[in-house]
Amino acid sequence: MEDFMEIKNLKYFLAVAREENMSRAAEQLHVSQPTLSKTLKALEEEAVYQAQLQYFTQ
């Protein structure tokens, strides 16, 4: 299930990048804009965590 969630999060990120607009991306994905924002915030936090983890475990 975790892999599915990661793929979904990346699809959300790509939709926002393509649309260059959060509301249009949410509409295209058939999700609410707050849901999309929350998902992208979690994705960002995970990316920062992974980067810090990699940096400090070198």
CHARMM internal coordinates of N, CA and C (Angstrom, degrees):
IC EDIT
DIST 1 N 1 CA 1.4528
DIST 1 CA 1 C 1.5263
ANGL 1 N 1 CA 1 C 110.94
DIST 1 C 2 N 1.3276
ANGL 1 CA 1 C 2 N 116.19
DIHE 1 N 1 CA 1 C 2 N -33.63
DIST 2 N 2 CA 1.4641
ANGL 1 C 2 N 2 CA 120.13
DIHE 1 CA 1 C 2 N 2 CA -179.19
DIST 2 CA 2 C 1.5314
ANGL 2 N 2 CA 2 C 111.70
DIHE 1 C 2 N 2 CA 2 C -62.26
DIST 2 C 3 N 1.3423
ANGL 2 CA 2 C 3 N 117.58
DIHE 2 N 2 CA 2 C 3 N -40.35
DIST 3 N 3 CA 1.4622
ANGL 2 C 3 N 3 CA 120.50
DIHE 2 CA 2 C 3 N 3 CA 178.07
DIST 3 CA 3 C 1.5192
ANGL 3 N 3 CA 3 C 110.98
DIHE 2 C 3 N 3 CA 3 C -61.18
DIST 3 C 4 N 1.3376
ANGL 3 CA 3 C 4 N 116.64
DIHE 3 N 3 CA 3 C 4 N -40.04
DIST 4 N 4 CA 1.4554
ANGL 3 C 4 N 4 CA 120.22
DIHE 3 CA 3 C 4 N 4 CA 177.91
DIST 4 CA 4 C 1.5225
ANGL 4 N 4 CA 4 C 110.47
DIHE 3 C 4 N 4 CA 4 C -60.19
DIST 4 C 5 N 1.3147
ANGL 4 CA 4 C 5 N 116.70
DIHE 4 N 4 CA 4 C 5 N -43.56
DIST 5 N 5 CA 1.4566
ANGL 4 C 5 N 5 CA 120.57
DIHE 4 CA 4 C 5 N 5 CA -178.67
DIST 5 CA 5 C 1.5235
ANGL 5 N 5 CA 5 C 110.33
DIHE 4 C 5 N 5 CA 5 C -64.33
DIST 5 C 6 N 1.3138
ANGL 5 CA 5 C 6 N 117.94
DIHE 5 N 5 CA 5 C 6 N -40.03
DIST 6 N 6 CA 1.4577
ANGL 5 C 6 N 6 CA 120.76
DIHE 5 CA 5 C 6 N 6 CA 179.29
DIST 6 CA 6 C 1.5217
ANGL 6 N 6 CA 6 C 110.75
DIHE 5 C 6 N 6 CA 6 C -65.02
DIST 6 C 7 N 1.3132
ANGL 6 CA 6 C 7 N 117.92
DIHE 6 N 6 CA 6 C 7 N -41.50
DIST 7 N 7 CA 1.4622
ANGL 6 C 7 N 7 CA 121.59
DIHE 6 CA 6 C 7 N 7 CA 179.04
DIST 7 CA 7 C 1.5269
ANGL 7 N 7 CA 7 C 109.70
DIHE 6 C 7 N 7 CA 7 C -64.98
DIST 7 C 8 N 1.3216
ANGL 7 CA 7 C 8 N 116.62
DIHE 7 N 7 CA 7 C 8 N -43.10
DIST 8 N 8 CA 1.4627
ANGL 7 C 8 N 8 CA 120.72
DIHE 7 CA 7 C 8 N 8 CA 178.52
DIST 8 CA 8 C 1.5308
ANGL 8 N 8 CA 8 C 110.21
DIHE 7 C 8 N 8 CA 8 C -60.34
DIST 8 C 9 N 1.3239
ANGL 8 CA 8 C 9 N 116.80
DIHE 8 N 8 CA 8 C 9 N -43.69
DIST 9 N 9 CA 1.4597
ANGL 8 C 9 N 9 CA 120.31
DIHE 8 CA 8 C 9 N 9 CA -179.86
DIST 9 CA 9 C 1.5176
ANGL 9 N 9 CA 9 C 111.25
DIHE 8 C 9 N 9 CA 9 C -62.25
DIST 9 C 10 N 1.3133
ANGL 9 CA 9 C 10 N 117.31
DIHE 9 N 9 CA 9 C 10 N -40.67
DIST 10 N 10 CA 1.4614
ANGL 9 C 10 N 10 CA 120.48
DIHE 9 CA 9 C 10 N 10 CA 178.62
DIST 10 CA 10 C 1.5264
ANGL 10 N 10 CA 10 C 111.39
DIHE 9 C 10 N 10 CA 10 C -67.78
DIST 10 C 11 N 1.3333
ANGL 10 CA 10 C 11 N 116.80
DIHE 10 N 10 CA 10 C 11 N -36.06
DIST 11 N 11 CA 1.4661
ANGL 10 C 11 N 11 CA 119.79
DIHE 10 CA 10 C 11 N 11 CA 175.57
DIST 11 CA 11 C 1.5232
ANGL 11 N 11 CA 11 C 110.49
DIHE 10 C 11 N 11 CA 11 C -63.28
DIST 11 C 12 N 1.3140
ANGL 11 CA 11 C 12 N 116.90
DIHE 11 N 11 CA 11 C 12 N -40.26
DIST 12 N 12 CA 1.4671
ANGL 11 C 12 N 12 CA 120.88
DIHE 11 CA 11 C 12 N 12 CA 177.24
DIST 12 CA 12 C 1.5245
ANGL 12 N 12 CA 12 C 110.04
DIHE 11 C 12 N 12 CA 12 C -61.83
DIST 12 C 13 N 1.3290
ANGL 12 CA 12 C 13 N 116.48
DIHE 12 N 12 CA 12 C 13 N -46.47
DIST 13 N 13 CA 1.4605
ANGL 12 C 13 N 13 CA 121.00
DIHE 12 CA 12 C 13 N 13 CA 179.70
DIST 13 CA 13 C 1.5329
ANGL 13 N 13 CA 13 C 110.74
DIHE 12 C 13 N 13 CA 13 C -59.28
DIST 13 C 14 N 1.3149
ANGL 13 CA 13 C 14 N 116.64
DIHE 13 N 13 CA 13 C 14 N -45.87
DIST 14 N 14 CA 1.4649
ANGL 13 C 14 N 14 CA 120.64
DIHE 13 CA 13 C 14 N 14 CA -179.84
DIST 14 CA 14 C 1.5222
ANGL 14 N 14 CA 14 C 111.93
DIHE 13 C 14 N 14 CA 14 C -63.64
DIST 14 C 15 N 1.3191
ANGL 14 CA 14 C 15 N 117.27
DIHE 14 N 14 CA 14 C 15 N -37.95
DIST 15 N 15 CA 1.4656
ANGL 14 C 15 N 15 CA 120.48
DIHE 14 CA 14 C 15 N 15 CA 179.11
DIST 15 CA 15 C 1.5264
ANGL 15 N 15 CA 15 C 110.78
DIHE 14 C 15 N 15 CA 15 C -63.35
DIST 15 C 16 N 1.3182
ANGL 15 CA 15 C 16 N 116.98
DIHE 15 N 15 CA 15 C 16 N -42.52
DIST 16 N 16 CA 1.4682
ANGL 15 C 16 N 16 CA 120.23
DIHE 15 CA 15 C 16 N 16 CA 178.47
DIST 16 CA 16 C 1.5296
ANGL 16 N 16 CA 16 C 110.27
DIHE 15 C 16 N 16 CA 16 C -65.73
DIST 16 C 17 N 1.3208
ANGL 16 CA 16 C 17 N 116.72
DIHE 16 N 16 CA 16 C 17 N -41.74
DIST 17 N 17 CA 1.4670
ANGL 16 C 17 N 17 CA 120.39
DIHE 16 CA 16 C 17 N 17 CA 178.82
DIST 17 CA 17 C 1.5276
ANGL 17 N 17 CA 17 C 110.73
DIHE 16 C 17 N 17 CA 17 C -62.62
DIST 17 C 18 N 1.3172
ANGL 17 CA 17 C 18 N 117.27
DIHE 17 N 17 CA 17 C 18 N -42.27
DIST 18 N 18 CA 1.4686
ANGL 17 C 18 N 18 CA 121.23
DIHE 17 CA 17 C 18 N 18 CA -179.83
DIST 18 CA 18 C 1.5255
ANGL 18 N 18 CA 18 C 111.93
DIHE 17 C 18 N 18 CA 18 C -67.35
DIST 18 C 19 N 1.3152
ANGL 18 CA 18 C 19 N 115.83
DIHE 18 N 18 CA 18 C 19 N -46.28
DIST 19 N 19 CA 1.4654
ANGL 18 C 19 N 19 CA 120.84
DIHE 18 CA 18 C 19 N 19 CA -176.41
DIST 19 CA 19 C 1.5308
ANGL 19 N 19 CA 19 C 112.45
DIHE 18 C 19 N 19 CA 19 C -76.98
DIST 19 C 20 N 1.3263
ANGL 19 CA 19 C 20 N 115.89
DIHE 19 N 19 CA 19 C 20 N -25.15
DIST 20 N 20 CA 1.4679
ANGL 19 C 20 N 20 CA 122.44
DIHE 19 CA 19 C 20 N 20 CA -174.57
DIST 20 CA 20 C 1.5244
ANGL 20 N 20 CA 20 C 111.60
DIHE 19 C 20 N 20 CA 20 C 55.58
DIST 20 C 21 N 1.3341
ANGL 20 CA 20 C 21 N 114.82
DIHE 20 N 20 CA 20 C 21 N 29.64
DIST 21 N 21 CA 1.4574
ANGL 20 C 21 N 21 CA 120.88
DIHE 20 CA 20 C 21 N 21 CA -178.46
DIST 21 CA 21 C 1.5230
ANGL 21 N 21 CA 21 C 107.91
DIHE 20 C 21 N 21 CA 21 C -160.27
DIST 21 C 22 N 1.3114
ANGL 21 CA 21 C 22 N 115.78
DIHE 21 N 21 CA 21 C 22 N 123.69
DIST 22 N 22 CA 1.4572
ANGL 21 C 22 N 22 CA 121.28
DIHE 21 CA 21 C 22 N 22 CA -175.56
DIST 22 CA 22 C 1.5321
ANGL 22 N 22 CA 22 C 112.04
DIHE 21 C 22 N 22 CA 22 C -65.24
DIST 22 C 23 N 1.3138
ANGL 22 CA 22 C 23 N 117.35
DIHE 22 N 22 CA 22 C 23 N -43.04
DIST 23 N 23 CA 1.4670
ANGL 22 C 23 N 23 CA 120.55
DIHE 22 CA 22 C 23 N 23 CA -178.15
DIST 23 CA 23 C 1.5293
ANGL 23 N 23 CA 23 C 111.83
DIHE 22 C 23 N 23 CA 23 C -65.53
DIST 23 C 24 N 1.3301
ANGL 23 CA 23 C 24 N 117.02
DIHE 23 N 23 CA 23 C 24 N -43.87
DIST 24 N 24 CA 1.4697
ANGL 23 C 24 N 24 CA 119.67
DIHE 23 CA 23 C 24 N 24 CA 178.65
DIST 24 CA 24 C 1.5223
ANGL 24 N 24 CA 24 C 111.30
DIHE 23 C 24 N 24 CA 24 C -65.22
DIST 24 C 25 N 1.3300
ANGL 24 CA 24 C 25 N 116.15
DIHE 24 N 24 CA 24 C 25 N -38.96
DIST 25 N 25 CA 1.4672
ANGL 24 C 25 N 25 CA 119.67
DIHE 24 CA 24 C 25 N 25 CA 178.30
DIST 25 CA 25 C 1.5326
ANGL 25 N 25 CA 25 C 110.10
DIHE 24 C 25 N 25 CA 25 C -63.70
DIST 25 C 26 N 1.3207
ANGL 25 CA 25 C 26 N 116.77
DIHE 25 N 25 CA 25 C 26 N -43.13
DIST 26 N 26 CA 1.4676
ANGL 25 C 26 N 26 CA 120.29
DIHE 25 CA 25 C 26 N 26 CA 178.85
DIST 26 CA 26 C 1.5239
ANGL 26 N 26 CA 26 C 110.55
DIHE 25 C 26 N 26 CA 26 C -61.29
DIST 26 C 27 N 1.3196
ANGL 26 CA 26 C 27 N 116.13
DIHE 26 N 26 CA 26 C 27 N -42.19
DIST 27 N 27 CA 1.4683
ANGL 26 C 27 N 27 CA 120.08
DIHE 26 CA 26 C 27 N 27 CA 178.48
DIST 27 CA 27 C 1.5282
ANGL 27 N 27 CA 27 C 110.50
DIHE 26 C 27 N 27 CA 27 C -62.82
DIST 27 C 28 N 1.3238
ANGL 27 CA 27 C 28 N 117.18
DIHE 27 N 27 CA 27 C 28 N -43.84
DIST 28 N 28 CA 1.4577
ANGL 27 C 28 N 28 CA 121.75
DIHE 27 CA 27 C 28 N 28 CA 179.90
DIST 28 CA 28 C 1.5329
ANGL 28 N 28 CA 28 C 111.00
DIHE 27 C 28 N 28 CA 28 C -62.63
DIST 28 C 29 N 1.3207
ANGL 28 CA 28 C 29 N 116.33
DIHE 28 N 28 CA 28 C 29 N -37.91
DIST 29 N 29 CA 1.4612
ANGL 28 C 29 N 29 CA 121.74
DIHE 28 CA 28 C 29 N 29 CA -177.76
DIST 29 CA 29 C 1.5310
ANGL 29 N 29 CA 29 C 113.00
DIHE 28 C 29 N 29 CA 29 C -83.86
DIST 29 C 30 N 1.3275
ANGL 29 CA 29 C 30 N 116.93
DIHE 29 N 29 CA 29 C 30 N -8.66
DIST 30 N 30 CA 1.4666
ANGL 29 C 30 N 30 CA 122.64
DIHE 29 CA 29 C 30 N 30 CA -178.37
DIST 30 CA 30 C 1.5237
ANGL 30 N 30 CA 30 C 111.39
DIHE 29 C 30 N 30 CA 30 C 63.10
DIST 30 C 31 N 1.3406
ANGL 30 CA 30 C 31 N 115.34
DIHE 30 N 30 CA 30 C 31 N 43.20
DIST 31 N 31 CA 1.4655
ANGL 30 C 31 N 31 CA 121.87
DIHE 30 CA 30 C 31 N 31 CA 174.10
DIST 31 CA 31 C 1.5232
ANGL 31 N 31 CA 31 C 107.92
DIHE 30 C 31 N 31 CA 31 C -131.12
DIST 31 C 32 N 1.3092
ANGL 31 CA 31 C 32 N 116.52
DIHE 31 N 31 CA 31 C 32 N 164.29
DIST 32 N 32 CA 1.4633
ANGL 31 C 32 N 32 CA 119.06
DIHE 31 CA 31 C 32 N 32 CA 177.39
DIST 32 CA 32 C 1.5291
ANGL 32 N 32 CA 32 C 109.26
DIHE 31 C 32 N 32 CA 32 C -77.08
DIST 32 C 33 N 1.3135
ANGL 32 CA 32 C 33 N 115.40
DIHE 32 N 32 CA 32 C 33 N 155.68
DIST 33 N 33 CA 1.4651
ANGL 32 C 33 N 33 CA 119.95
DIHE 32 CA 32 C 33 N 33 CA 179.54
DIST 33 CA 33 C 1.5342
ANGL 33 N 33 CA 33 C 111.17
DIHE 32 C 33 N 33 CA 33 C -63.99
DIST 33 C 34 N 1.3407
ANGL 33 CA 33 C 34 N 119.68
DIHE 33 N 33 CA 33 C 34 N -40.53
DIST 34 N 34 CA 1.4729
ANGL 33 C 34 N 34 CA 118.52
DIHE 33 CA 33 C 34 N 34 CA 176.33
DIST 34 CA 34 C 1.5284
ANGL 34 N 34 CA 34 C 113.23
DIHE 33 C 34 N 34 CA 34 C -61.85
DIST 34 C 35 N 1.3351
ANGL 34 CA 34 C 35 N 117.08
DIHE 34 N 34 CA 34 C 35 N -36.71
DIST 35 N 35 CA 1.4680
ANGL 34 C 35 N 35 CA 120.57
DIHE 34 CA 34 C 35 N 35 CA 177.17
DIST 35 CA 35 C 1.5227
ANGL 35 N 35 CA 35 C 110.40
DIHE 34 C 35 N 35 CA 35 C -63.45
DIST 35 C 36 N 1.3149
ANGL 35 CA 35 C 36 N 116.14
DIHE 35 N 35 CA 35 C 36 N -43.68
DIST 36 N 36 CA 1.4638
ANGL 35 C 36 N 36 CA 120.91
DIHE 35 CA 35 C 36 N 36 CA 179.22
DIST 36 CA 36 C 1.5258
ANGL 36 N 36 CA 36 C 110.42
DIHE 35 C 36 N 36 CA 36 C -63.45
DIST 36 C 37 N 1.3177
ANGL 36 CA 36 C 37 N 117.13
DIHE 36 N 36 CA 36 C 37 N -44.77
DIST 37 N 37 CA 1.4693
ANGL 36 C 37 N 37 CA 121.29
DIHE 36 CA 36 C 37 N 37 CA 178.83
DIST 37 CA 37 C 1.5233
ANGL 37 N 37 CA 37 C 111.55
DIHE 36 C 37 N 37 CA 37 C -60.69
DIST 37 C 38 N 1.3204
ANGL 37 CA 37 C 38 N 116.17
DIHE 37 N 37 CA 37 C 38 N -44.04
DIST 38 N 38 CA 1.4734
ANGL 37 C 38 N 38 CA 120.99
DIHE 37 CA 37 C 38 N 38 CA -179.77
DIST 38 CA 38 C 1.5310
ANGL 38 N 38 CA 38 C 110.76
DIHE 37 C 38 N 38 CA 38 C -63.46
DIST 38 C 39 N 1.3220
ANGL 38 CA 38 C 39 N 116.14
DIHE 38 N 38 CA 38 C 39 N -41.68
DIST 39 N 39 CA 1.4622
ANGL 38 C 39 N 39 CA 120.56
DIHE 38 CA 38 C 39 N 39 CA 179.68
DIST 39 CA 39 C 1.5223
ANGL 39 N 39 CA 39 C 111.15
DIHE 38 C 39 N 39 CA 39 C -64.61
DIST 39 C 40 N 1.3302
ANGL 39 CA 39 C 40 N 116.86
DIHE 39 N 39 CA 39 C 40 N -43.43
DIST 40 N 40 CA 1.4584
ANGL 39 C 40 N 40 CA 119.92
DIHE 39 CA 39 C 40 N 40 CA -179.94
DIST 40 CA 40 C 1.5253
ANGL 40 N 40 CA 40 C 111.77
DIHE 39 C 40 N 40 CA 40 C -68.13
DIST 40 C 41 N 1.3242
ANGL 40 CA 40 C 41 N 117.25
DIHE 40 N 40 CA 40 C 41 N -34.83
DIST 41 N 41 CA 1.4709
ANGL 40 C 41 N 41 CA 120.77
DIHE 40 CA 40 C 41 N 41 CA 176.32
DIST 41 CA 41 C 1.5283
ANGL 41 N 41 CA 41 C 109.97
DIHE 40 C 41 N 41 CA 41 C -63.27
DIST 41 C 42 N 1.3213
ANGL 41 CA 41 C 42 N 116.90
DIHE 41 N 41 CA 41 C 42 N -43.07
DIST 42 N 42 CA 1.4641
ANGL 41 C 42 N 42 CA 120.95
DIHE 41 CA 41 C 42 N 42 CA 178.38
DIST 42 CA 42 C 1.5313
ANGL 42 N 42 CA 42 C 110.69
DIHE 41 C 42 N 42 CA 42 C -64.63
DIST 42 C 43 N 1.3146
ANGL 42 CA 42 C 43 N 116.70
DIHE 42 N 42 CA 42 C 43 N -39.89
DIST 43 N 43 CA 1.4639
ANGL 42 C 43 N 43 CA 121.16
DIHE 42 CA 42 C 43 N 43 CA 177.84
DIST 43 CA 43 C 1.5274
ANGL 43 N 43 CA 43 C 110.64
DIHE 42 C 43 N 43 CA 43 C -62.75
DIST 43 C 44 N 1.3291
ANGL 43 CA 43 C 44 N 115.84
DIHE 43 N 43 CA 43 C 44 N -43.24
DIST 44 N 44 CA 1.4633
ANGL 43 C 44 N 44 CA 120.68
DIHE 43 CA 43 C 44 N 44 CA 177.77
DIST 44 CA 44 C 1.5277
ANGL 44 N 44 CA 44 C 111.44
DIHE 43 C 44 N 44 CA 44 C -62.26
DIST 44 C 45 N 1.3102
ANGL 44 CA 44 C 45 N 116.64
DIHE 44 N 44 CA 44 C 45 N -44.86
DIST 45 N 45 CA 1.4655
ANGL 44 C 45 N 45 CA 120.59
DIHE 44 CA 44 C 45 N 45 CA 179.89
DIST 45 CA 45 C 1.5224
ANGL 45 N 45 CA 45 C 111.03
DIHE 44 C 45 N 45 CA 45 C -62.54
DIST 45 C 46 N 1.3239
ANGL 45 CA 45 C 46 N 117.29
DIHE 45 N 45 CA 45 C 46 N -40.33
DIST 46 N 46 CA 1.4652
ANGL 45 C 46 N 46 CA 121.16
DIHE 45 CA 45 C 46 N 46 CA 178.05
DIST 46 CA 46 C 1.5213
ANGL 46 N 46 CA 46 C 111.16
DIHE 45 C 46 N 46 CA 46 C -64.80
DIST 46 C 47 N 1.3320
ANGL 46 CA 46 C 47 N 116.94
DIHE 46 N 46 CA 46 C 47 N -40.60
DIST 47 N 47 CA 1.4647
ANGL 46 C 47 N 47 CA 120.82
DIHE 46 CA 46 C 47 N 47 CA 179.46
DIST 47 CA 47 C 1.5316
ANGL 47 N 47 CA 47 C 110.79
DIHE 46 C 47 N 47 CA 47 C -64.68
DIST 47 C 48 N 1.3181
ANGL 47 CA 47 C 48 N 116.61
DIHE 47 N 47 CA 47 C 48 N -42.52
DIST 48 N 48 CA 1.4687
ANGL 47 C 48 N 48 CA 120.68
DIHE 47 CA 47 C 48 N 48 CA 178.14
DIST 48 CA 48 C 1.5239
ANGL 48 N 48 CA 48 C 109.90
DIHE 47 C 48 N 48 CA 48 C -64.29
DIST 48 C 49 N 1.3240
ANGL 48 CA 48 C 49 N 117.21
DIHE 48 N 48 CA 48 C 49 N -43.79
DIST 49 N 49 CA 1.4618
ANGL 48 C 49 N 49 CA 121.59
DIHE 48 CA 48 C 49 N 49 CA 178.51
DIST 49 CA 49 C 1.5230
ANGL 49 N 49 CA 49 C 110.81
DIHE 48 C 49 N 49 CA 49 C -59.05
DIST 49 C 50 N 1.3209
ANGL 49 CA 49 C 50 N 116.53
DIHE 49 N 49 CA 49 C 50 N -47.10
DIST 50 N 50 CA 1.4629
ANGL 49 C 50 N 50 CA 120.55
DIHE 49 CA 49 C 50 N 50 CA -178.93
DIST 50 CA 50 C 1.5320
ANGL 50 N 50 CA 50 C 110.92
DIHE 49 C 50 N 50 CA 50 C -63.81
DIST 50 C 51 N 1.3224
ANGL 50 CA 50 C 51 N 117.21
DIHE 50 N 50 CA 50 C 51 N -39.44
DIST 51 N 51 CA 1.4633
ANGL 50 C 51 N 51 CA 120.97
DIHE 50 CA 50 C 51 N 51 CA 178.86
DIST 51 CA 51 C 1.5303
ANGL 51 N 51 CA 51 C 110.39
DIHE 50 C 51 N 51 CA 51 C -64.61
DIST 51 C 52 N 1.3273
ANGL 51 CA 51 C 52 N 116.79
DIHE 51 N 51 CA 51 C 52 N -43.99
DIST 52 N 52 CA 1.4623
ANGL 51 C 52 N 52 CA 120.39
DIHE 51 CA 51 C 52 N 52 CA 179.01
DIST 52 CA 52 C 1.5230
ANGL 52 N 52 CA 52 C 110.50
DIHE 51 C 52 N 52 CA 52 C -65.89
DIST 52 C 53 N 1.3063
ANGL 52 CA 52 C 53 N 117.56
DIHE 52 N 52 CA 52 C 53 N -42.26
DIST 53 N 53 CA 1.4549
ANGL 52 C 53 N 53 CA 121.89
DIHE 52 CA 52 C 53 N 53 CA 178.26
DIST 53 CA 53 C 1.5131
ANGL 53 N 53 CA 53 C 110.81
DIHE 52 C 53 N 53 CA 53 C -58.46
DIST 53 C 54 N 1.3083
ANGL 53 CA 53 C 54 N 115.87
DIHE 53 N 53 CA 53 C 54 N -45.64
DIST 54 N 54 CA 1.4766
ANGL 53 C 54 N 54 CA 120.80
DIHE 53 CA 53 C 54 N 54 CA 179.45
DIST 54 CA 54 C 1.5320
ANGL 54 N 54 CA 54 C 110.94
DIHE 53 C 54 N 54 CA 54 C -64.21
DIST 54 C 55 N 1.3250
ANGL 54 CA 54 C 55 N 116.35
DIHE 54 N 54 CA 54 C 55 N -42.14
DIST 55 N 55 CA 1.4707
ANGL 54 C 55 N 55 CA 121.02
DIHE 54 CA 54 C 55 N 55 CA -178.95
DIST 55 CA 55 C 1.5254
ANGL 55 N 55 CA 55 C 110.66
DIHE 54 C 55 N 55 CA 55 C -62.92
DIST 55 C 56 N 1.3302
ANGL 55 CA 55 C 56 N 116.84
DIHE 55 N 55 CA 55 C 56 N -47.07
DIST 56 N 56 CA 1.4517
ANGL 55 C 56 N 56 CA 120.54
DIHE 55 CA 55 C 56 N 56 CA -174.12
DIST 56 CA 56 C 1.5200
ANGL 56 N 56 CA 56 C 114.00
DIHE 55 C 56 N 56 CA 56 C -80.21
DIST 56 C 57 N 1.3191
ANGL 56 CA 56 C 57 N 118.81
DIHE 56 N 56 CA 56 C 57 N -10.88
DIST 57 N 57 CA 1.4549
ANGL 56 C 57 N 57 CA 120.22
DIHE 56 CA 56 C 57 N 57 CA 178.85
DIST 57 CA 57 C 1.5245
ANGL 57 N 57 CA 57 C 112.42
DIHE 56 C 57 N 57 CA 57 C -105.25
DIST 57 C 58 N 1.3124
ANGL 57 CA 57 C 58 N 116.51
DIHE 57 N 57 CA 57 C 58 N 13.09
DIST 58 N 58 CA 1.4620
ANGL 57 C 58 N 58 CA 120.19
DIHE 57 CA 57 C 58 N 58 CA 177.30
DIST 58 CA 58 C 1.4982
ANGL 58 N 58 CA 58 C 110.92
DIHE 57 C 58 N 58 CA 58 C -73.47
END
COOR INIT
IC SEED 1 N 1 CA 1 C
IC BUILD
